[in-house]
Amino acid sequence: MRDPITALERAIQSLPAATRAAMLQGIRENPIVCGAYTDGRGGICPMLAAHRYGGRVTLLAFARSWDAFTNATRVRKATVRELRTLEHLLVASLEHETDFAQAIAEHLASKTRREYPEIGARRISASRRSGRRAAAGAAARTAW
């Protein structure tokens, strides 16, 4: 991965929307740590926070990208900047999800009410040639 924030953003995008919403609620209401699942003093990682608020998904890519983004070498509390960045990425991903879902719904609705013009079809008539030219053409078409 080029940079840690891009890896974190991609990991967030790969989470289900319900898990992202649960993580957003969890990071707003709990002390968040990096470098471990818990710190033994009440701090929890963002995935555990999501799990506690109903997001029952485990994604190792998120945990790795979170630790890479925070440059965690040991267990510590996440900084205000790290939490703010995570929160902004979660909010942006949820807004993008909503816009995308709304666009799909609008497209499907427009397809159902679209009226197509009636297409008229008519038979192609026989050749208007007459005489020897018509007979020669018919003979050439049936020469096989």
C-alpha positions, 0 to 999 in steps of 0.5 A: 500500500502506498500510504497508511491512510489509503490502506485505512480508507480501503479497509473502512470501505470494505466493512459493511455499512452497519459495521461502519455505523456501529464503529462510529458510535463506538469510537464516539462513546469509548476510549480508543486504543491502538496497538492491541484489542484492549489496554486493560484499563477500559480502552478498546480498539475500533473493531471491538467498539463496533462489535459492542454496538452491533457490528459483528464483523472481523476484518484483519485488514482494518486492524492492521491498517489502523495500527499502521496508520497510528504507527503503533509499536505498543498499546497506547491511547489513540490521539485526538488527531487519529480519532478525528481522522477515523471519524471523518473517514467513517462519516465520509464512507457512510455518506458515500454509501447513502448517495450511492444507494439513493442513486441506484433507487432513482435509476430503478424508479426511472426505469419502471416509469420509462415509456418506450415508443412502439416499434413498427415492423413490416414485411419486406416485399418480394423484389419488384423486378420482373421478367428475365432479370427477376428469373435470373436473380431467383436462379442465382439465389437457389443455385446451391 
